[in-house]
Amino acid sequence: MSGKVIAIFFAVLALVAGIGMYYLQVYHYYREVEEPPRSIALAGGPVLPVSDYRGIYSVSSPLADRACFTTDPAAATGAQVYATPTPLIPPRWFRCFDPAALTEDLAAGRATAYLGQHDVAPKIDNVIAVYPDGRAYEWHQLNEEAEEKRTID
C-alpha cells in the first residue's frame, strides 16, 4: 500500500512540476512592451517609422523578442538585406506573429528581411521583415558567429 502512495505522490509531483514549467516558459518570463518605439533604425542608415506596434520580450532570453507593427516600406530603401532570416516561434498567445507564414513569405519574396542591428546581444541579430503593404515584423535570431564551431588547438 505504501508503494502505491509513493508512486501517486511522485506522479502528482511530476504533473505539478510540468504545469509549473509550462507556465513559466509560456507566460511568466514574457512581458509586453509598454512604451512602443516611434521608429526603428536599420543597418545601413534608414529609419523606419513605426505605428500600431505590439511587442513582447523575455526577461530570461534576448532571443525571445518579437514585434508586429506597420511602417512605410519605402523607408527601408538602402538598408542591408538579411541573408538568412529565420523567424522564431513566439508563445501561442502572441497571435500577431506567425513565423510559418512569415518564413514562407520571405522565401517566396513577398516580404524582405533587413538587419536591424548586428549583435544586439552577443551573437544575436535584430531582424526586421517588411511587406510591400507596410506590415512589418521584428525578432532576434542567432547570427553566423553563433553558428561557427570552435576548435580546440
C-alpha positions, 0 to 999 in steps of 0.5 A, spaced: 500 500 500 505 504 501 508 503 494 502 505 491 502 512 495 509 513 493 508 512 486 501 517 486 505 522 490 511 522 485 506 522 479 502 528 482 509 531 483 511 530 476 504 533 473 505 539 478 512 540 476 510 540 468 504 545 469 509 549 473 514 549 467 509 550 462 507 556 465 513 559 466 516 558 459 509 560 456 507 566 460 511 568 466 518 570 463 514 574 457 512 581 458 509 586 453 512 592 451 509 598 454 512 604 451 512 602 443 518 605 439 516 611 434 521 608 429 526 603 428 533 604 425 536 599 420 543 597 418 545 601 413 542 608 415 534 608 414 529 609 419 523 606 419 517 609 422 513 605 426 505 605 428 500 600 431 506 596 434 505 590 439 511 587 442 513 582 447 520 580 450 523 575 455 526 577 461 530 570 461 532 570 453 534 576 448 532 571 443 525 571 445 523 578 442 518 579 437 514 585 434 508 586 429 507 593 427 506 597 420 511 602 417 512 605 410 516 600 406 519 605 402 523 607 408 527 601 408 530 603 401 538 602 402 538 598 408 542 591 408 538 585 406 538 579 411 541 573 408 538 568 412 532 570 416 529 565 420 523 567 424 522 564 431 516 561 434 513 566 439 508 563 445 501 561 442 498 567 445 502 572 441 497 571 435 500 577 431 506 573 429 506 567 425 513 565 423 510 559 418 507 564 414 512 569 415 518 564 413 514 562 407 513 569 405 520 571 405 522 565 401 517 566 396 519 574 396 513 577 398 516 580 404 524 582 405 528 581 411 533 587 413 538 587 419 536 591 424 542 591 428 548 586 428 549 583 435 544 586 439 546 581 444 552 577 443 551 573 437 544 575 436 541 579 430 535 584 430 531 582 424 526 586 421 521 583 415 517 588 411 511 587 406 510 591 400 503 593 404 507 596 410 506 590 415 512 589 418 515 584 423 521 584 428 525 578 432 532 576 434 535 570 431 542 567 432 547 570 427 553 566 423 558 567 429 553 563 433 553 558 428 561 557 427 564 551 431 570 552 435 576 548 435 580 546 440 588 547 438 
